[in-house]
Amino acid sequence: MALLTAQQVAITGLSPSFASATASDTIVPDERVFLYYKNTNAATRDITVVVPATTFGQNNPDVASTIAATTGEERIGPMVPGLADPTTGLITITLSATPGVTVAAVRV
């Protein structure tokens, strides 16, 4: 599990630094942060934002998306506080597989 650190966009621009994604990454909630994933693998990858807690006794649904194979890119966000685990205070993001997947956290 890796704690992602947001990179700030500036008026002069930002070329984000990408890191290898892990099976379970976390990030501090911030309404101005999004995650930018790239996939160079020949297979698609599923990204899941784990949504904690329940509403009326029912588990809140996780948020899932798929990164296309080979040249796929996916941007997910904003990383709002409502997605944070009440115990850790962090948002957890899981991947179906990690080979070929990189991620950058970007704050606008």
SENU-934165 format. One record per residue: residue number from 1; x, y, z of N, C-alpha, C in turn; residue in one letter. Coordinates in Angstrom, 3 decimals, decimal comma. Layout:
BEGIN
+-----+----------+----------+----------+----------+----------+----------+----------+----------+----------+---------+
: num :      n.X :      n.Y :      n.Z :     ca.X :     ca.Y :     ca.Z :      c.X :      c.Y :      c.Z : residuo :
+-----+----------+----------+----------+----------+----------+----------+----------+----------+----------+---------+
: NUM :        X :        Y :        Z :        X :        Y :        Z :        X :        Y :        Z :       A :
...
+-----+----------+----------+----------+----------+----------+----------+----------+----------+----------+---------+
This chain:
BEGIN
+-----+----------+----------+----------+----------+----------+----------+----------+----------+----------+---------+
: num :      n.X :      n.Y :      n.Z :     ca.X :     ca.Y :     ca.Z :      c.X :      c.Y :      c.Z : residuo :
+-----+----------+----------+----------+----------+----------+----------+----------+----------+----------+---------+
:   1 :    0,850 :   -1,176 :    0,000 :    0,000 :    0,000 :    0,000 :    0,892 :    1,234 :    0,000 :       M :
:   2 :    0,617 :    2,156 :   -0,914 :    1,390 :    3,389 :   -1,002 :    0,476 :    4,585 :   -0,758 :       A :
:   3 :    0,984 :    5,541 :    0,001 :    0,265 :    6,799 :    0,215 :    0,689 :    7,752 :   -0,893 :       L :
:   4 :   -0,259 :    8,130 :   -1,750 :    0,034 :    9,025 :   -2,866 :    0,078 :   10,467 :   -2,370 :       L :
:   5 :    0,989 :   11,251 :   -2,934 :    1,118 :   12,661 :   -2,588 :    0,721 :   13,492 :   -3,797 :       T :
:   6 :   -0,171 :   14,447 :   -3,595 :   -0,654 :   15,278 :   -4,700 :    0,412 :   16,258 :   -5,164 :       A :
:   7 :    0,477 :   16,436 :   -6,484 :    1,367 :   17,405 :   -7,110 :    0,528 :   18,609 :   -7,529 :       Q :
:   8 :    0,965 :   19,782 :   -7,182 :    0,190 :   21,004 :   -7,407 :    0,370 :   21,534 :   -8,823 :       Q :
:   9 :   -0,746 :   21,783 :   -9,500 :   -0,713 :   22,448 :  -10,798 :   -0,463 :   23,932 :  -10,548 :       V :
:  10 :    0,385 :   24,534 :  -11,355 :    0,703 :   25,956 :  -11,225 :    0,325 :   26,682 :  -12,511 :       A :
:  11 :    0,300 :   27,999 :  -12,442 :   -0,013 :   28,811 :  -13,619 :    0,982 :   28,547 :  -14,753 :       I :
:  12 :    2,179 :   28,105 :  -14,394 :    3,202 :   27,795 :  -15,395 :    3,091 :   26,362 :  -15,906 :       T :
:  13 :    2,136 :   25,582 :  -15,357 :    1,897 :   24,225 :  -15,826 :    2,447 :   23,169 :  -14,890 :       G :
:  14 :    2,204 :   21,916 :  -15,225 :    2,705 :   20,769 :  -14,472 :    2,829 :   19,586 :  -15,408 :       L :
:  15 :    4,005 :   18,983 :  -15,427 :    4,206 :   17,686 :  -16,067 :    4,298 :   16,697 :  -14,922 :       S :
:  16 :    3,178 :   16,033 :  -14,576 :    3,176 :   15,202 :  -13,368 :    4,164 :   14,046 :  -13,440 :       P :
:  17 :    4,713 :   13,712 :  -12,297 :    5,572 :   12,539 :  -12,158 :    4,674 :   11,353 :  -11,856 :       S :
:  18 :    4,831 :   10,293 :  -12,625 :    4,038 :    9,085 :  -12,437 :    4,859 :    8,043 :  -11,689 :       F :
:  19 :    4,184 :    7,283 :  -10,825 :    4,813 :    6,196 :  -10,075 :    4,060 :    4,913 :  -10,366 :       A :
:  20 :    4,726 :    3,798 :  -10,171 :    4,049 :    2,507 :  -10,337 :    2,908 :    2,401 :   -9,341 :       S :
:  21 :    1,759 :    2,011 :   -9,832 :    0,599 :    1,814 :   -8,956 :    0,781 :    0,518 :   -8,187 :       A :
:  22 :    0,193 :    0,471 :   -6,993 :    0,207 :   -0,769 :   -6,224 :   -1,218 :   -1,320 :   -6,164 :       T :
:  23 :   -1,367 :   -2,521 :   -5,654 :   -2,688 :   -3,156 :   -5,594 :   -3,666 :   -2,369 :   -4,743 :       A :
:  24 :   -3,143 :   -1,594 :   -3,779 :   -3,995 :   -0,801 :   -2,895 :   -3,255 :    0,484 :   -2,516 :       S :
:  25 :   -3,647 :    1,585 :   -3,130 :   -3,058 :    2,889 :   -2,822 :   -4,021 :    3,685 :   -1,962 :       D :
:  26 :   -3,491 :    4,672 :   -1,240 :   -4,327 :    5,559 :   -0,441 :   -3,953 :    7,002 :   -0,739 :       T :
:  27 :   -4,863 :    7,912 :   -0,393 :   -4,615 :    9,339 :   -0,562 :   -5,422 :   10,101 :    0,489 :       I :
:  28 :   -4,877 :   11,230 :    0,910 :   -5,578 :   12,109 :    1,837 :   -6,702 :   12,789 :    1,052 :       V :
:  29 :   -7,914 :   12,843 :    1,593 :   -9,021 :   13,487 :    0,880 :   -8,730 :   14,966 :    0,603 :       P :
:  30 :   -9,133 :   15,413 :   -0,565 :   -8,971 :   16,815 :   -0,953 :   -9,888 :   17,039 :   -2,152 :       D :
:  31 :  -10,796 :   17,981 :   -2,034 :  -11,769 :   18,220 :   -3,101 :  -11,153 :   18,760 :   -4,386 :       E :
:  32 :   -9,862 :   19,103 :   -4,355 :   -9,205 :   19,626 :   -5,551 :   -8,201 :   18,643 :   -6,136 :       R :
:  33 :   -8,222 :   17,384 :   -5,664 :   -7,275 :   16,365 :   -6,131 :   -7,997 :   15,329 :   -6,987 :       V :
:  34 :   -7,325 :   14,930 :   -8,057 :   -7,792 :   13,801 :   -8,847 :   -6,608 :   12,876 :   -9,111 :       F :
:  35 :   -6,904 :   11,639 :   -9,474 :   -5,873 :   10,657 :   -9,780 :   -5,843 :   10,431 :  -11,282 :       L :
:  36 :   -4,633 :   10,360 :  -11,821 :   -4,416 :   10,209 :  -13,248 :   -3,663 :    8,893 :  -13,458 :       Y :
:  37 :   -4,344 :    7,907 :  -14,039 :   -3,770 :    6,591 :  -14,279 :   -3,426 :    6,422 :  -15,755 :       Y :
:  38 :   -2,336 :    5,683 :  -16,026 :   -1,959 :    5,284 :  -17,380 :   -1,709 :    3,780 :  -17,370 :       K :
:  39 :   -2,083 :    3,127 :  -18,459 :   -1,896 :    1,680 :  -18,581 :   -1,198 :    1,363 :  -19,892 :       N :
:  40 :   -0,026 :    0,715 :  -19,811 :    0,700 :    0,301 :  -21,016 :    0,603 :   -1,207 :  -21,233 :       T :
:  41 :   -0,084 :   -1,915 :  -20,345 :   -0,222 :   -3,361 :  -20,450 :   -1,219 :   -3,714 :  -21,559 :       N :
:  42 :   -1,092 :   -4,909 :  -22,099 :   -1,978 :   -5,367 :  -23,175 :   -3,381 :   -5,735 :  -22,682 :       A :
:  43 :   -3,584 :   -5,710 :  -21,370 :   -4,899 :   -6,028 :  -20,799 :   -5,483 :   -4,801 :  -20,099 :       A :
:  44 :   -6,800 :   -4,723 :  -20,063 :   -7,446 :   -3,640 :  -19,321 :   -7,199 :   -3,827 :  -17,830 :       T :
:  45 :   -7,390 :   -2,763 :  -17,067 :   -7,240 :   -2,795 :  -15,615 :   -8,460 :   -2,132 :  -14,995 :       R :
:  46 :   -8,950 :   -2,716 :  -13,909 :  -10,081 :   -2,146 :  -13,183 :   -9,574 :   -1,367 :  -11,984 :       D :
:  47 :  -10,091 :   -0,157 :  -11,809 :   -9,771 :    0,693 :  -10,670 :  -11,025 :    0,787 :   -9,811 :       I :
:  48 :  -10,853 :    0,621 :   -8,502 :  -11,998 :    0,716 :   -7,598 :  -11,678 :    1,682 :   -6,463 :       T :
:  49 :  -12,514 :    2,702 :   -6,317 :  -12,431 :    3,583 :   -5,157 :  -13,346 :    2,956 :   -4,108 :       V :
:  50 :  -12,740 :    2,562 :   -2,988 :  -13,486 :    1,876 :   -1,933 :  -14,284 :    2,915 :   -1,140 :       V :
:  51 :  -15,598 :    2,769 :   -1,140 :  -16,472 :    3,711 :   -0,432 :  -16,889 :    3,076 :    0,889 :       V :
:  52 :  -16,504 :    3,693 :    2,019 :  -16,798 :    3,105 :    3,321 :  -18,228 :    3,366 :    3,778 :       P :
:  53 :  -18,590 :    2,702 :    4,854 :  -19,819 :    2,978 :    5,598 :  -21,062 :    2,401 :    4,928 :       A :
:  54 :  -22,189 :    2,705 :    5,547 :  -23,481 :    2,225 :    5,076 :  -24,498 :    3,358 :    5,092 :       T :
:  55 :  -25,545 :    3,182 :    4,318 :  -26,679 :    4,100 :    4,318 :  -27,928 :    3,245 :    4,497 :       T :
:  56 :  -28,706 :    3,546 :    5,515 :  -29,903 :    2,767 :    5,835 :  -29,598 :    1,284 :    5,939 :       F :
:  57 :  -28,444 :    0,954 :    6,527 :  -28,072 :   -0,436 :    6,734 :  -27,519 :   -1,153 :    5,519 :       G :
:  58 :  -27,382 :   -0,460 :    4,403 :  -26,845 :   -1,057 :    3,179 :  -25,449 :   -0,502 :    2,914 :       Q :
:  59 :  -24,522 :   -1,386 :    2,501 :  -23,175 :   -0,921 :    2,165 :  -23,232 :    0,085 :    1,026 :       N :
:  60 :  -22,473 :    1,156 :    1,170 :  -22,370 :    2,125 :    0,080 :  -21,608 :    1,470 :   -1,074 :       N :
:  61 :  -22,033 :    1,673 :   -2,312 :  -21,352 :    1,027 :   -3,436 :  -19,989 :    1,657 :   -3,710 :       P :
:  62 :  -19,028 :    0,805 :   -4,052 :  -17,720 :    1,290 :   -4,476 :  -17,860 :    1,924 :   -5,853 :       D :
:  63 :  -16,898 :    2,751 :   -6,215 :  -16,896 :    3,405 :   -7,521 :  -15,844 :    2,714 :   -8,381 :       V :
:  64 :  -16,268 :    2,146 :   -9,512 :  -15,354 :    1,379 :  -10,359 :  -15,255 :    1,992 :  -11,746 :       A :
:  65 :  -14,056 :    1,877 :  -12,328 :  -13,846 :    2,272 :  -13,716 :  -12,774 :    1,356 :  -14,304 :       S :
:  66 :  -12,656 :    1,398 :  -15,619 :  -11,706 :    0,529 :  -16,316 :  -10,757 :    1,363 :  -17,156 :       T :
:  67 :   -9,464 :    1,013 :  -17,086 :   -8,454 :    1,664 :  -17,928 :   -8,283 :    0,789 :  -19,164 :       I :
:  68 :   -8,355 :    1,392 :  -20,321 :   -8,178 :    0,654 :  -21,572 :   -6,761 :    0,077 :  -21,649 :       A :
:  69 :   -6,624 :   -0,962 :  -22,459 :   -5,330 :   -1,617 :  -22,639 :   -4,379 :   -0,765 :  -23,479 :       A :
:  70 :   -3,100 :   -0,976 :  -23,293 :   -1,984 :   -0,465 :  -24,088 :   -1,751 :    1,045 :  -23,991 :       T :
:  71 :   -2,723 :    1,851 :  -24,316 :   -2,541 :    3,317 :  -24,262 :   -3,612 :    3,979 :  -23,410 :       T :
:  72 :   -4,230 :    3,218 :  -22,537 :   -5,348 :    3,732 :  -21,756 :   -4,931 :    4,757 :  -20,715 :       G :
:  73 :   -5,781 :    5,750 :  -20,542 :   -5,612 :    6,765 :  -19,504 :   -6,960 :    6,969 :  -18,828 :       E :
:  74 :   -6,936 :    7,190 :  -17,525 :   -8,166 :    7,410 :  -16,768 :   -7,883 :    8,444 :  -15,688 :       E :
:  75 :   -8,798 :    9,396 :  -15,558 :   -8,701 :   10,408 :  -14,503 :   -9,893 :   10,230 :  -13,585 :       R :
:  76 :   -9,620 :   10,155 :  -12,283 :  -10,661 :    9,882 :  -11,301 :  -10,632 :   10,964 :  -10,232 :       I :
:  77 :  -11,788 :   11,504 :   -9,918 :  -11,834 :   12,491 :   -8,845 :  -13,064 :   13,353 :   -8,972 :       G :
:  78 :  -13,207 :   14,284 :   -8,093 :  -12,277 :   14,678 :   -7,035 :  -12,306 :   13,690 :   -5,868 :       P :
:  79 :  -11,250 :   13,700 :   -5,095 :  -11,097 :   12,807 :   -3,947 :  -11,708 :   13,462 :   -2,708 :       M :
:  80 :  -13,031 :   13,503 :   -2,674 :  -13,790 :   14,218 :   -1,639 :  -13,742 :   13,496 :   -0,289 :       V :
:  81 :  -13,874 :   14,241 :    0,816 :  -13,806 :   13,656 :    2,159 :  -14,814 :   12,531 :    2,403 :       P :
:  82 :  -15,950 :   12,545 :    1,748 :  -16,952 :   11,500 :    1,932 :  -16,487 :   10,114 :    1,510 :       G :
:  83 :  -15,379 :   10,036 :    0,760 :  -14,830 :    8,752 :    0,331 :  -13,832 :    8,174 :    1,329 :       L :
:  84 :  -13,489 :    8,953 :    2,359 :  -12,460 :    8,536 :    3,315 :  -12,982 :    7,514 :    4,319 :       A :
:  85 :  -12,125 :    6,579 :    4,665 :  -12,424 :    5,611 :    5,709 :  -12,447 :    6,361 :    7,040 :       D :
:  86 :  -13,512 :    6,239 :    7,834 :  -13,587 :    6,990 :    9,086 :  -12,512 :    6,592 :   10,100 :       P :
:  87 :  -11,953 :    5,411 :    9,980 :  -10,916 :    4,956 :   10,904 :   -9,546 :    5,533 :   10,549 :       T :
:  88 :   -9,187 :    5,492 :    9,261 :   -7,851 :    5,934 :    8,841 :   -7,820 :    7,383 :    8,369 :       T :
:  89 :   -8,977 :    7,891 :    7,929 :   -9,028 :    9,228 :    7,356 :   -8,519 :    9,285 :    5,928 :       G :
:  90 :   -8,243 :    8,130 :    5,324 :   -7,698 :    8,066 :    3,966 :   -8,689 :    7,422 :    3,007 :       L :
:  91 :   -8,532 :    7,762 :    1,734 :   -9,303 :    7,129 :    0,665 :   -8,455 :    5,981 :    0,125 :       I :
:  92 :   -9,077 :    4,816 :   -0,073 :   -8,370 :    3,649 :   -0,598 :   -8,806 :    3,377 :   -2,027 :       T :
:  93 :   -7,815 :    3,141 :   -2,892 :   -8,057 :    2,829 :   -4,296 :   -7,380 :    1,497 :   -4,593 :       I :
:  94 :   -8,104 :    0,552 :   -5,167 :   -7,527 :   -0,749 :   -5,479 :   -7,504 :   -0,969 :   -6,987 :       T :
:  95 :   -6,576 :   -1,813 :   -7,431 :   -6,448 :   -2,165 :   -8,845 :   -6,580 :   -3,666 :   -9,017 :       L :
:  96 :   -7,172 :   -4,085 :  -10,129 :   -7,323 :   -5,509 :  -10,407 :   -5,977 :   -6,164 :  -10,688 :       S :
:  97 :   -5,046 :   -5,420 :  -11,267 :   -3,679 :   -5,868 :  -11,546 :   -2,823 :   -4,627 :  -11,742 :       A :
:  98 :   -1,539 :   -4,715 :  -11,435 :   -0,693 :   -3,518 :  -11,486 :    0,363 :   -3,473 :  -12,582 :       T :
:  99 :    0,783 :   -4,585 :  -13,208 :    1,803 :   -4,466 :  -14,243 :    1,379 :   -3,493 :  -15,354 :       P :
: 100 :    2,263 :   -2,547 :  -15,645 :    1,997 :   -1,572 :  -16,701 :    1,197 :   -0,366 :  -16,280 :       G :
: 101 :    0,800 :   -0,278 :  -14,999 :   -0,045 :    0,819 :  -14,547 :    0,771 :    1,809 :  -13,711 :       V :
: 102 :    0,662 :    3,091 :  -14,076 :    1,286 :    4,166 :  -13,300 :    0,210 :    5,153 :  -12,885 :       T :
: 103 :    0,525 :    5,922 :  -11,830 :   -0,460 :    6,856 :  -11,297 :    0,236 :    8,133 :  -10,846 :       V :
: 104 :   -0,483 :    9,238 :  -10,979 :   -0,055 :   10,529 :  -10,449 :   -1,264 :   11,162 :   -9,766 :       A :
: 105 :   -1,049 :   11,722 :   -8,597 :   -2,096 :   12,489 :   -7,909 :   -1,841 :   13,955 :   -8,232 :       A :
: 106 :   -2,882 :   14,637 :   -8,715 :   -2,734 :   16,019 :   -9,173 :   -3,748 :   16,898 :   -8,462 :       V :
: 107 :   -3,268 :   18,043 :   -7,961 :   -4,149 :   19,005 :   -7,277 :   -4,253 :   20,254 :   -8,129 :       R :
: 108 :   -5,491 :   20,655 :   -8,429 :   -5,713 :   21,867 :   -9,236 :   -6,155 :   23,021 :   -8,369 :       V :
+-----+----------+----------+----------+----------+----------+----------+----------+----------+----------+---------+
